Amino acid sequence: MKRVKQTEKPDFETITSSHDFGKVVQYRRTSLGLTRQMAANLCNINERTMDKIEKGNVAVGLDNALKVANALGIEIQFLIKGNSDEL
């Protein structure tokens, strides 16, 4: 079995880009000891899509990003700043 080297935990608390999301996905995948192929299978996507997500490629689509987050146990929270009067 291929050994997976754990990546460093991202040093930010708020994801502000697809690149940040990719870092979180890669960290979570490697902390679970999953190869990219194993994670892709778990997420029901292909390995190339998983690679694109981890590299921050914006063309992967929200559906695939949410599949990955859900399958790997990454919680996504939404915080709406301001109040509705400002919209």
Biopython code that builds the backbone (N, CA, C, O; Angstrom):
import numpy as np
from Bio.PDB.StructureBuilder import StructureBuilder

atoms = [
    (1, "MET", "N", (0.835, -1.187, 0.000)),
    (1, "MET", "CA", (0.000, 0.000, 0.000)),
    (1, "MET", "C", (0.880, 1.250, 0.000)),
    (1, "MET", "O", (1.875, 1.328, 0.719)),
    (2, "LYS", "N", (0.495, 2.206, -0.809)),
    (2, "LYS", "CA", (1.264, 3.440, -0.929)),
    (2, "LYS", "C", (1.120, 4.284, 0.336)),
    (2, "LYS", "O", (0.013, 4.496, 0.831)),
    (3, "ARG", "N", (2.244, 4.759, 0.848)),
    (3, "ARG", "CA", (2.244, 5.605, 2.045)),
    (3, "ARG", "C", (1.986, 7.054, 1.627)),
    (3, "ARG", "O", (2.564, 7.549, 0.659)),
    (4, "VAL", "N", (1.121, 7.710, 2.365)),
    (4, "VAL", "CA", (0.744, 9.087, 2.064)),
    (4, "VAL", "C", (1.422, 10.009, 3.060)),
    (4, "VAL", "O", (1.288, 9.837, 4.272)),
    (5, "LYS", "N", (2.155, 10.993, 2.541)),
    (5, "LYS", "CA", (2.825, 11.966, 3.402)),
    (5, "LYS", "C", (1.846, 13.096, 3.718)),
    (5, "LYS", "O", (1.301, 13.734, 2.818)),
    (6, "GLN", "N", (1.636, 13.326, 5.006)),
    (6, "GLN", "CA", (0.699, 14.368, 5.416)),
    (6, "GLN", "C", (1.264, 15.746, 5.109)),
    (6, "GLN", "O", (2.431, 16.029, 5.379)),
    (7, "THR", "N", (0.421, 16.594, 4.541)),
    (7, "THR", "CA", (0.820, 17.967, 4.248)),
    (7, "THR", "C", (0.605, 18.831, 5.491)),
    (7, "THR", "O", (-0.072, 18.428, 6.436)),
    (8, "GLU", "N", (1.191, 20.017, 5.468)),
    (8, "GLU", "CA", (1.046, 20.939, 6.597)),
    (8, "GLU", "C", (-0.379, 21.462, 6.686)),
    (8, "GLU", "O", (-1.055, 21.661, 5.677)),
    (9, "LYS", "N", (-0.812, 21.677, 7.912)),
    (9, "LYS", "CA", (-2.140, 22.249, 8.132)),
    (9, "LYS", "C", (-2.122, 23.701, 7.651)),
    (9, "LYS", "O", (-1.211, 24.458, 7.986)),
    (10, "PRO", "N", (-3.129, 24.084, 6.868)),
    (10, "PRO", "CA", (-3.180, 25.477, 6.408)),
    (10, "PRO", "C", (-3.207, 26.439, 7.593)),
    (10, "PRO", "O", (-3.806, 26.142, 8.627)),
    (11, "ASP", "N", (-2.564, 27.578, 7.441)),
    (11, "ASP", "CA", (-2.443, 28.534, 8.543)),
    (11, "ASP", "C", (-3.465, 29.672, 8.453)),
    (11, "ASP", "O", (-3.199, 30.791, 8.891)),
    (12, "PHE", "N", (-4.613, 29.378, 7.890)),
    (12, "PHE", "CA", (-5.670, 30.378, 7.805)),
    (12, "PHE", "C", (-6.970, 29.763, 8.312)),
    (12, "PHE", "O", (-7.142, 28.544, 8.289)),
    (13, "GLU", "N", (-7.878, 30.614, 8.766)),
    (13, "GLU", "CA", (-9.154, 30.135, 9.292)),
    (13, "GLU", "C", (-10.304, 30.363, 8.323)),
    (13, "GLU", "O", (-11.335, 29.697, 8.413)),
    (14, "THR", "N", (-10.135, 31.286, 7.411)),
    (14, "THR", "CA", (-11.188, 31.601, 6.457)),
    (14, "THR", "C", (-10.700, 31.298, 5.049)),
    (14, "THR", "O", (-9.621, 31.735, 4.647)),
    (15, "ILE", "N", (-11.495, 30.555, 4.313)),
    (15, "ILE", "CA", (-11.161, 30.245, 2.924)),
    (15, "ILE", "C", (-11.647, 31.404, 2.062)),
    (15, "ILE", "O", (-12.835, 31.726, 2.044)),
    (16, "THR", "N", (-10.712, 32.024, 1.352)),
    (16, "THR", "CA", (-11.068, 33.176, 0.524)),
    (16, "THR", "C", (-10.833, 32.939, -0.963)),
    (16, "THR", "O", (-11.060, 33.832, -1.780)),
    (17, "SER", "N", (-10.377, 31.731, -1.317)),
    (17, "SER", "CA", (-10.113, 31.442, -2.727)),
    (17, "SER", "C", (-10.182, 29.941, -2.973)),
    (17, "SER", "O", (-10.190, 29.142, -2.037)),
    (18, "SER", "N", (-10.230, 29.577, -4.240)),
    (18, "SER", "CA", (-10.217, 28.155, -4.594)),
    (18, "SER", "C", (-8.880, 27.526, -4.203)),
    (18, "SER", "O", (-8.813, 26.338, -3.888)),
    (19, "HIS", "N", (-7.826, 28.325, -4.226)),
    (19, "HIS", "CA", (-6.507, 27.835, -3.810)),
    (19, "HIS", "C", (-6.530, 27.457, -2.324)),
    (19, "HIS", "O", (-6.003, 26.412, -1.944)),
    (20, "ASP", "N", (-7.135, 28.298, -1.490)),
    (20, "ASP", "CA", (-7.268, 27.988, -0.059)),
    (20, "ASP", "C", (-8.059, 26.700, 0.143)),
    (20, "ASP", "O", (-7.673, 25.845, 0.940)),
    (21, "PHE", "N", (-9.171, 26.566, -0.584)),
    (21, "PHE", "CA", (-9.995, 25.367, -0.465)),
    (21, "PHE", "C", (-9.185, 24.131, -0.841)),
    (21, "PHE", "O", (-9.275, 23.097, -0.178)),
    (22, "GLY", "N", (-8.399, 24.241, -1.901)),
    (22, "GLY", "CA", (-7.557, 23.128, -2.331)),
    (22, "GLY", "C", (-6.565, 22.706, -1.264)),
    (22, "GLY", "O", (-6.327, 21.514, -1.068)),
    (23, "LYS", "N", (-5.986, 23.676, -0.575)),
    (23, "LYS", "CA", (-5.039, 23.372, 0.510)),
    (23, "LYS", "C", (-5.736, 22.621, 1.645)),
    (23, "LYS", "O", (-5.176, 21.679, 2.208)),
    (24, "VAL", "N", (-6.952, 23.039, 1.977)),
    (24, "VAL", "CA", (-7.714, 22.366, 3.033)),
    (24, "VAL", "C", (-8.046, 20.937, 2.615)),
    (24, "VAL", "O", (-7.919, 20.012, 3.418)),
    (25, "VAL", "N", (-8.467, 20.751, 1.375)),
    (25, "VAL", "CA", (-8.792, 19.414, 0.867)),
    (25, "VAL", "C", (-7.557, 18.520, 0.903)),
    (25, "VAL", "O", (-7.626, 17.381, 1.363)),
    (26, "GLN", "N", (-6.436, 19.033, 0.421)),
    (26, "GLN", "CA", (-5.205, 18.239, 0.412)),
    (26, "GLN", "C", (-4.784, 17.868, 1.831)),
    (26, "GLN", "O", (-4.392, 16.728, 2.082)),
    (27, "TYR", "N", (-4.860, 18.812, 2.750)),
    (27, "TYR", "CA", (-4.505, 18.532, 4.142)),
    (27, "TYR", "C", (-5.418, 17.450, 4.718)),
    (27, "TYR", "O", (-4.946, 16.504, 5.349)),
    (28, "ARG", "N", (-6.708, 17.593, 4.502)),
    (28, "ARG", "CA", (-7.661, 16.613, 5.051)),
    (28, "ARG", "C", (-7.427, 15.234, 4.441)),
    (28, "ARG", "O", (-7.421, 14.232, 5.156)),
    (29, "ARG", "N", (-7.234, 15.178, 3.128)),
    (29, "ARG", "CA", (-7.003, 13.894, 2.456)),
    (29, "ARG", "C", (-5.765, 13.209, 3.006)),
    (29, "ARG", "O", (-5.792, 12.019, 3.320)),
    (30, "THR", "N", (-4.683, 13.960, 3.121)),
    (30, "THR", "CA", (-3.433, 13.344, 3.582)),
    (30, "THR", "C", (-3.488, 12.996, 5.062)),
    (30, "THR", "O", (-2.868, 12.023, 5.492)),
    (31, "SER", "N", (-4.226, 13.784, 5.850)),
    (31, "SER", "CA", (-4.343, 13.449, 7.273)),
    (31, "SER", "C", (-5.164, 12.177, 7.472)),
    (31, "SER", "O", (-5.021, 11.499, 8.490)),
    (32, "LEU", "N", (-6.021, 11.851, 6.509)),
    (32, "LEU", "CA", (-6.780, 10.601, 6.548)),
    (32, "LEU", "C", (-5.991, 9.432, 5.963)),
    (32, "LEU", "O", (-6.445, 8.288, 5.999)),
    (33, "GLY", "N", (-4.803, 9.727, 5.421)),
    (33, "GLY", "CA", (-3.968, 8.675, 4.841)),
    (33, "GLY", "C", (-4.451, 8.183, 3.494)),
    (33, "GLY", "O", (-4.163, 7.052, 3.102)),
    (34, "LEU", "N", (-5.187, 9.029, 2.777)),
    (34, "LEU", "CA", (-5.744, 8.641, 1.483)),
    (34, "LEU", "C", (-4.879, 9.141, 0.334)),
    (34, "LEU", "O", (-4.411, 10.280, 0.342)),
    (35, "THR", "N", (-4.676, 8.286, -0.641)),
    (35, "THR", "CA", (-4.048, 8.747, -1.877)),
    (35, "THR", "C", (-5.085, 9.588, -2.621)),
    (35, "THR", "O", (-6.267, 9.571, -2.279)),
    (36, "ARG", "N", (-4.644, 10.308, -3.619)),
    (36, "ARG", "CA", (-5.574, 11.116, -4.408)),
    (36, "ARG", "C", (-6.617, 10.216, -5.083)),
    (36, "ARG", "O", (-7.793, 10.573, -5.160)),
    (37, "GLN", "N", (-6.183, 9.056, -5.567)),
    (37, "GLN", "CA", (-7.110, 8.124, -6.226)),
    (37, "GLN", "C", (-8.139, 7.580, -5.238)),
    (37, "GLN", "O", (-9.324, 7.494, -5.560)),
    (38, "MET", "N", (-7.693, 7.214, -4.044)),
    (38, "MET", "CA", (-8.613, 6.702, -3.021)),
    (38, "MET", "C", (-9.656, 7.760, -2.659)),
    (38, "MET", "O", (-10.842, 7.455, -2.541)),
    (39, "ALA", "N", (-9.210, 8.992, -2.487)),
    (39, "ALA", "CA", (-10.126, 10.078, -2.139)),
    (39, "ALA", "C", (-11.107, 10.345, -3.279)),
    (39, "ALA", "O", (-12.295, 10.565, -3.043)),
    (40, "ALA", "N", (-10.615, 10.324, -4.493)),
    (40, "ALA", "CA", (-11.486, 10.541, -5.651)),
    (40, "ALA", "C", (-12.576, 9.476, -5.706)),
    (40, "ALA", "O", (-13.740, 9.790, -5.956)),
    (41, "ASN", "N", (-12.209, 8.234, -5.477)),
    (41, "ASN", "CA", (-13.195, 7.149, -5.467)),
    (41, "ASN", "C", (-14.233, 7.373, -4.372)),
    (41, "ASN", "O", (-15.431, 7.195, -4.596)),
    (42, "LEU", "N", (-13.772, 7.760, -3.198)),
    (42, "LEU", "CA", (-14.660, 8.026, -2.069)),
    (42, "LEU", "C", (-15.636, 9.168, -2.383)),
    (42, "LEU", "O", (-16.791, 9.148, -1.957)),
    (43, "CYS", "N", (-15.155, 10.146, -3.123)),
    (43, "CYS", "CA", (-15.953, 11.334, -3.449)),
    (43, "CYS", "C", (-16.797, 11.166, -4.712)),
    (43, "CYS", "O", (-17.581, 12.051, -5.053)),
    (44, "ASN", "N", (-16.643, 10.052, -5.398)),
    (44, "ASN", "CA", (-17.368, 9.802, -6.649)),
    (44, "ASN", "C", (-16.999, 10.787, -7.756)),
    (44, "ASN", "O", (-17.854, 11.233, -8.521)),
    (45, "ILE", "N", (-15.718, 11.113, -7.824)),
    (45, "ILE", "CA", (-15.193, 11.954, -8.897)),
    (45, "ILE", "C", (-13.945, 11.264, -9.444)),
    (45, "ILE", "O", (-13.468, 10.293, -8.857)),
    (46, "ASN", "N", (-13.418, 11.754, -10.556)),
    (46, "ASN", "CA", (-12.195, 11.124, -11.057)),
    (46, "ASN", "C", (-10.959, 11.789, -10.442)),
    (46, "ASN", "O", (-11.028, 12.885, -9.885)),
    (47, "GLU", "N", (-9.847, 11.099, -10.560)),
    (47, "GLU", "CA", (-8.607, 11.578, -9.936)),
    (47, "GLU", "C", (-8.172, 12.928, -10.497)),
    (47, "GLU", "O", (-7.626, 13.757, -9.770)),
    (48, "ARG", "N", (-8.408, 13.146, -11.767)),
    (48, "ARG", "CA", (-8.019, 14.416, -12.389)),
    (48, "ARG", "C", (-8.788, 15.592, -11.761)),
    (48, "ARG", "O", (-8.226, 16.664, -11.535)),
    (49, "THR", "N", (-10.066, 15.371, -11.487)),
    (49, "THR", "CA", (-10.867, 16.411, -10.836)),
    (49, "THR", "C", (-10.351, 16.678, -9.433)),
    (49, "THR", "O", (-10.264, 17.829, -9.006)),
    (50, "MET", "N", (-10.008, 15.611, -8.712)),
    (50, "MET", "CA", (-9.452, 15.774, -7.362)),
    (50, "MET", "C", (-8.159, 16.582, -7.430)),
    (50, "MET", "O", (-7.933, 17.467, -6.604)),
    (51, "ASP", "N", (-7.326, 16.283, -8.398)),
    (51, "ASP", "CA", (-6.071, 17.018, -8.580)),
    (51, "ASP", "C", (-6.352, 18.503, -8.837)),
    (51, "ASP", "O", (-5.690, 19.371, -8.267)),
    (52, "LYS", "N", (-7.327, 18.786, -9.688)),
    (52, "LYS", "CA", (-7.676, 20.178, -9.993)),
    (52, "LYS", "C", (-8.179, 20.909, -8.751)),
    (52, "LYS", "O", (-7.837, 22.070, -8.526)),
    (53, "ILE", "N", (-8.988, 20.227, -7.951)),
    (53, "ILE", "CA", (-9.500, 20.847, -6.723)),
    (53, "ILE", "C", (-8.344, 21.187, -5.796)),
    (53, "ILE", "O", (-8.277, 22.294, -5.262)),
    (54, "GLU", "N", (-7.435, 20.239, -5.603)),
    (54, "GLU", "CA", (-6.302, 20.473, -4.708)),
    (54, "GLU", "C", (-5.381, 21.576, -5.210)),
    (54, "GLU", "O", (-4.707, 22.230, -4.413)),
    (55, "LYS", "N", (-5.344, 21.788, -6.512)),
    (55, "LYS", "CA", (-4.499, 22.844, -7.080)),
    (55, "LYS", "C", (-5.224, 24.182, -7.177)),
    (55, "LYS", "O", (-4.643, 25.175, -7.613)),
    (56, "GLY", "N", (-6.503, 24.209, -6.768)),
    (56, "GLY", "CA", (-7.245, 25.460, -6.763)),
    (56, "GLY", "C", (-7.831, 25.862, -8.099)),
    (56, "GLY", "O", (-8.135, 27.036, -8.311)),
    (57, "ASN", "N", (-7.997, 24.912, -9.002)),
    (57, "ASN", "CA", (-8.572, 25.207, -10.308)),
    (57, "ASN", "C", (-10.045, 25.570, -10.142)),
    (57, "ASN", "O", (-10.823, 24.778, -9.610)),
    (58, "VAL", "N", (-10.424, 26.745, -10.589)),
    (58, "VAL", "CA", (-11.797, 27.219, -10.395)),
    (58, "VAL", "C", (-12.803, 26.532, -11.315)),
    (58, "VAL", "O", (-14.008, 26.673, -11.109)),
    (59, "ALA", "N", (-12.347, 25.803, -12.309)),
    (59, "ALA", "CA", (-13.245, 25.195, -13.285)),
    (59, "ALA", "C", (-13.881, 23.884, -12.819)),
    (59, "ALA", "O", (-14.613, 23.261, -13.587)),
    (60, "VAL", "N", (-13.627, 23.454, -11.595)),
    (60, "VAL", "CA", (-14.161, 22.159, -11.155)),
    (60, "VAL", "C", (-15.638, 22.211, -10.785)),
    (60, "VAL", "O", (-16.292, 21.168, -10.782)),
    (61, "GLY", "N", (-16.169, 23.340, -10.483)),
    (61, "GLY", "CA", (-17.587, 23.477, -10.180)),
    (61, "GLY", "C", (-17.911, 23.260, -8.714)),
    (61, "GLY", "O", (-17.249, 22.500, -8.008)),
    (62, "LEU", "N", (-18.939, 23.945, -8.288)),
    (62, "LEU", "CA", (-19.353, 23.884, -6.891)),
    (62, "LEU", "C", (-19.849, 22.497, -6.499)),
    (62, "LEU", "O", (-19.584, 22.044, -5.386)),
    (63, "ASP", "N", (-20.565, 21.814, -7.394)),
    (63, "ASP", "CA", (-21.066, 20.471, -7.077)),
    (63, "ASP", "C", (-19.934, 19.530, -6.694)),
    (63, "ASP", "O", (-20.029, 18.815, -5.696)),
    (64, "ASN", "N", (-18.867, 19.527, -7.479)),
    (64, "ASN", "CA", (-17.732, 18.650, -7.172)),
    (64, "ASN", "C", (-17.026, 19.074, -5.889)),
    (64, "ASN", "O", (-16.607, 18.226, -5.102)),
    (65, "ALA", "N", (-16.893, 20.369, -5.676)),
    (65, "ALA", "CA", (-16.259, 20.851, -4.446)),
    (65, "ALA", "C", (-17.068, 20.420, -3.227)),
    (65, "ALA", "O", (-16.497, 20.017, -2.214)),
    (66, "LEU", "N", (-18.391, 20.503, -3.318)),
    (66, "LEU", "CA", (-19.243, 20.086, -2.202)),
    (66, "LEU", "C", (-19.200, 18.576, -1.987)),
    (66, "LEU", "O", (-19.232, 18.116, -0.846)),
    (67, "LYS", "N", (-19.127, 17.800, -3.068)),
    (67, "LYS", "CA", (-18.978, 16.343, -2.942)),
    (67, "LYS", "C", (-17.730, 16.008, -2.135)),
    (67, "LYS", "O", (-17.763, 15.178, -1.226)),
    (68, "VAL", "N", (-16.639, 16.665, -2.482)),
    (68, "VAL", "CA", (-15.362, 16.416, -1.812)),
    (68, "VAL", "C", (-15.447, 16.820, -0.342)),
    (68, "VAL", "O", (-15.038, 16.062, 0.538)),
    (69, "ALA", "N", (-15.972, 18.001, -0.082)),
    (69, "ALA", "CA", (-16.085, 18.468, 1.305)),
    (69, "ALA", "C", (-16.914, 17.494, 2.137)),
    (69, "ALA", "O", (-16.519, 17.132, 3.245)),
    (70, "ASN", "N", (-18.043, 17.076, 1.617)),
    (70, "ASN", "CA", (-18.909, 16.155, 2.357)),
    (70, "ASN", "C", (-18.255, 14.802, 2.578)),
    (70, "ASN", "O", (-18.303, 14.266, 3.685)),
    (71, "ALA", "N", (-17.649, 14.247, 1.547)),
    (71, "ALA", "CA", (-17.044, 12.918, 1.655)),
    (71, "ALA", "C", (-15.840, 12.899, 2.588)),
    (71, "ALA", "O", (-15.598, 11.901, 3.266)),
    (72, "LEU", "N", (-15.082, 13.998, 2.630)),
    (72, "LEU", "CA", (-13.880, 14.033, 3.464)),
    (72, "LEU", "C", (-14.133, 14.631, 4.851)),
    (72, "LEU", "O", (-13.210, 14.746, 5.657)),
    (73, "GLY", "N", (-15.365, 15.004, 5.122)),
    (73, "GLY", "CA", (-15.692, 15.537, 6.446)),
    (73, "GLY", "C", (-15.224, 16.962, 6.667)),
    (73, "GLY", "O", (-14.858, 17.339, 7.780)),
    (74, "ILE", "N", (-15.235, 17.750, 5.607)),
    (74, "ILE", "CA", (-14.877, 19.167, 5.711)),
    (74, "ILE", "C", (-16.178, 19.943, 5.859)),
    (74, "ILE", "O", (-17.028, 19.925, 4.969)),
    (75, "GLU", "N", (-16.324, 20.619, 6.982)),
    (75, "GLU", "CA", (-17.548, 21.371, 7.246)),
    (75, "GLU", "C", (-17.457, 22.750, 6.606)),
    (75, "GLU", "O", (-16.477, 23.474, 6.785)),
    (76, "ILE", "N", (-18.485, 23.092, 5.866)),
    (76, "ILE", "CA", (-18.546, 24.407, 5.235)),
    (76, "ILE", "C", (-19.624, 25.212, 5.947)),
    (76, "ILE", "O", (-20.776, 24.786, 6.035)),
    (77, "GLN", "N", (-19.243, 26.371, 6.450)),
    (77, "GLN", "CA", (-20.190, 27.247, 7.139)),
    (77, "GLN", "C", (-20.323, 28.543, 6.359)),
    (77, "GLN", "O", (-19.367, 29.022, 5.750)),
    (78, "PHE", "N", (-21.507, 29.091, 6.388)),
    (78, "PHE", "CA", (-21.753, 30.350, 5.708)),
    (78, "PHE", "C", (-22.011, 31.424, 6.745)),
    (78, "PHE", "O", (-22.825, 31.244, 7.651)),
    (79, "LEU", "N", (-21.325, 32.524, 6.610)),
    (79, "LEU", "CA", (-21.499, 33.662, 7.497)),
    (79, "LEU", "C", (-21.852, 34.860, 6.625)),
    (79, "LEU", "O", (-21.060, 35.292, 5.787)),
    (80, "ILE", "N", (-23.028, 35.378, 6.833)),
    (80, "ILE", "CA", (-23.464, 36.531, 6.056)),
    (80, "ILE", "C", (-23.108, 37.784, 6.842)),
    (80, "ILE", "O", (-23.584, 37.993, 7.958)),
    (81, "LYS", "N", (-22.265, 38.612, 6.240)),
    (81, "LYS", "CA", (-21.802, 39.838, 6.904)),
    (81, "LYS", "C", (-22.801, 40.965, 6.671)),
    (81, "LYS", "O", (-23.435, 41.044, 5.619)),
    (82, "GLY", "N", (-22.927, 41.817, 7.650)),
    (82, "GLY", "CA", (-23.845, 42.938, 7.532)),
    (82, "GLY", "C", (-25.268, 42.499, 7.814)),
    (82, "GLY", "O", (-25.505, 41.394, 8.302)),
    (83, "ASN", "N", (-26.219, 43.380, 7.501)),
    (83, "ASN", "CA", (-27.620, 43.014, 7.693)),
    (83, "ASN", "C", (-28.380, 43.189, 6.394)),
    (83, "ASN", "O", (-27.861, 43.753, 5.431)),
    (84, "SER", "N", (-29.598, 42.708, 6.370)),
    (84, "SER", "CA", (-30.373, 42.712, 5.129)),
    (84, "SER", "C", (-30.683, 44.121, 4.629)),
    (84, "SER", "O", (-30.935, 44.302, 3.437)),
    (85, "ASP", "N", (-30.671, 45.117, 5.506)),
    (85, "ASP", "CA", (-30.920, 46.496, 5.084)),
    (85, "ASP", "C", (-29.815, 47.026, 4.177)),
    (85, "ASP", "O", (-30.036, 47.955, 3.400)),
    (86, "GLU", "N", (-28.623, 46.435, 4.277)),
    (86, "GLU", "CA", (-27.482, 46.897, 3.490)),
    (86, "GLU", "C", (-27.473, 46.308, 2.087)),
    (86, "GLU", "O", (-26.698, 46.751, 1.240)),
    (87, "LEU", "N", (-28.317, 45.320, 1.827)),
    (87, "LEU", "CA", (-28.318, 44.658, 0.527)),
    (87, "LEU", "C", (-28.990, 45.474, -0.498)),
    (87, "LEU", "O", (-29.079, 45.061, -1.655)),
]
sb = StructureBuilder()
sb.init_structure("model")
sb.init_model(0)
sb.init_chain("A")
sb.init_seg("    ")
for serial, (resi, resn, name, xyz) in enumerate(atoms, 1):
    if name == "N":
        sb.init_residue(resn, " ", resi, " ")
    sb.init_atom(name, np.array(xyz, "f"), 0.0, 1.0, " ", f" {name:<3s}", serial, name[0])
structure = sb.get_structure()
